[in-house]
Amino acid sequence: MTMANDDPEADGIRLVDVFNRIYDANAVWINITQAYGGDDPNNVAIIQQQTGFFFGGGVRGRVLRALRRDGIDSPALLAIRQMLRSGAAILSGSSAGMASQVFI
C-alpha cells in the first residue's frame, strides 16, 4: 500500500515490481488512497488474502486519511488489523509508511 506518496498508483506499481522481480514475491497493489478505497469490499477481500503489508513512504497524514474517515476506521483498516492480530500477516514499511503504522 502506498497511500502516503504523491502518486500512490505509480509508487504502488513500482513497489510491486520490486517485490515481485527482486524478491520473487507475489505482491499486489491494493488501491487505497485518500480519495478512494478504504470502504471498497473488493479491497477488503484482497486484504484478507494477504500474508503481509508494506506501506510506502511519503506523507504520514495521507495514510491516516486513507484508512480513517472522520475519525472512523475504514473496513480496510479493520481487515488489516484482523489479519495482523490473528498472525496471518505481517506489517512493514519505509519512512512515512512505517511511521504511520502506530495507529494500526
C-alpha angles and dihedrals in degrees: 000000000000105000093135095067128090089241105030095176095053092044091047092051090048093050093046089053092051094049094045099041102037102029098030090234129153095234125168131189112237109210102231117138137150089274101042150011114041092101097039111118090209090059090048090053091050091049090053090058097053130099095199144015128214120193114202126218131267129091115354095213091062091064091052092048091048095052101033128046119194090344093307122121113240122232087251092057091047090051092050091051091049092051092050096045093049090052092240093119142025130220130226140152149154132252111324089005090062095040093052092058093084090089094049 
